[in-house]
């Protein structure tokens, strides 16, 4: 039954964040929000798993509609590390996510940037 259980405790009987198998993927998305220009900006996605079958940074273009052609490209540094670089100013706005898969599990991490004119974090 994995993480689903019958209980009257404060924890819900089934967690929607964890798959029924109980497996958790180690996946991290890093954004260098301190970059001084859009051309220096990058996203990195790293998985701690050994058997990575798919790892990619992609744009979600259904919730926040942006220009369909993106200027950024994915560069695979290792089998468990990919980096997106080459962002144009319009590429920065929208929803991007890192999708990672192993033969048995998959996970994604979301990055949301709503305005290229907004205040940078950390100032």
C-alpha positions in Angstrom: 0.0 0.0 0.0 3.0 2.3 0.1 2.4 5.7 1.8 -1.4 5.3 1.8 -2.7 4.2 5.1 -5.9 4.1 7.1 -5.5 6.4 10.1 -7.3 9.0 12.1 -4.1 11.1 12.6 -3.6 14.6 11.2 -1.7 13.2 8.3 -4.0 12.5 5.3 -4.4 8.8 4.4 -2.7 9.3 1.0 -0.2 11.9 0.1 -0.8 13.3 -3.4 2.9 14.4 -3.6 4.4 11.0 -3.3 3.7 8.1 -5.6 2.0 5.0 -4.2 5.3 3.0 -4.5 6.8 5.3 -1.9 9.8 6.2 -4.1 11.1 9.8 -4.2 13.3 11.2 -6.9 16.1 13.6 -5.9 15.7 16.4 -8.4 16.9 20.1 -8.0 16.3 23.1 -10.2 18.7 26.0 -9.7 18.2 29.5 -11.2 20.9 32.2 -11.1 18.5 35.0 -10.4 21.4 37.3 -9.4 22.5 37.5 -13.1 23.0 41.0 -14.4 21.5 40.4 -17.8 19.2 37.9 -19.6 22.2 36.6 -21.6 23.9 35.5 -18.3 20.8 33.9 -16.9 20.7 30.1 -16.7 18.7 27.3 -15.2 20.4 24.1 -14.0 18.6 20.8 -13.3 20.4 18.0 -11.4 19.1 14.6 -10.5 20.7 12.5 -7.8 19.6 9.3 -9.4 22.0 6.9 -11.2 19.6 5.6 -13.8 18.3 8.8 -15.5 16.4 8.0 -18.7 15.2 11.6 -19.4 16.3 15.0 -18.1 15.2 18.2 -19.8 14.3 21.9 -19.0 11.1 22.8 -20.9 8.7 25.7 -21.3 5.0 25.3 -20.2 3.1 27.3 -22.8 -0.6 26.5 -21.9 -1.1 28.4 -18.7 1.0 31.5 -19.5 1.0 31.9 -23.3 4.3 33.2 -24.6 6.1 33.2 -28.0 6.2 29.6 -29.1 9.8 29.8 -30.4 12.2 29.9 -27.5 15.8 31.0 -27.8 17.3 29.0 -24.9 18.9 25.6 -25.4 19.6 22.7 -23.2 23.2 21.5 -22.6 23.8 18.2 -21.1 26.8 18.4 -18.7 26.5 14.8 -17.4 23.8 12.2 -17.6 22.2 13.6 -14.4 22.8 17.4 -15.1 21.3 19.6 -17.8 21.6 23.4 -18.1 19.4 25.8 -20.1 21.3 28.9 -21.4 20.9 31.5 -24.2 17.7 33.2 -22.9 16.3 36.2 -24.7 14.4 38.8 -22.7 11.0 37.4 -23.7 12.2 33.8 -22.8 12.5 34.9 -19.2 8.8 35.4 -18.7 6.7 32.4 -18.2 6.7 28.9 -16.6 9.6 26.6 -17.1 10.1 23.2 -15.5 12.7 20.5 -15.2 11.3 17.1 -16.1 13.3 14.1 -14.9 12.6 10.4 -15.4 14.1 7.1 -14.4 12.7 3.8 -15.8 10.2 3.6 -12.9 9.5 7.2 -11.7 9.2 10.7 -12.9 9.2 14.2 -11.3 9.2 17.8 -12.3 10.2 21.0 -10.6 8.6 24.3 -11.7 10.2 27.7 -12.1 7.9 30.8 -12.6 9.1 34.2 -13.7 6.3 36.7 -14.2 8.1 39.9 -15.3 11.5 40.7 -16.7 11.0 44.3 -15.4 10.4 43.1 -11.8 12.8 43.7 -8.9 15.6 41.1 -8.7 15.6 38.9 -5.6 18.4 39.5 -3.1 18.7 43.3 -3.4 
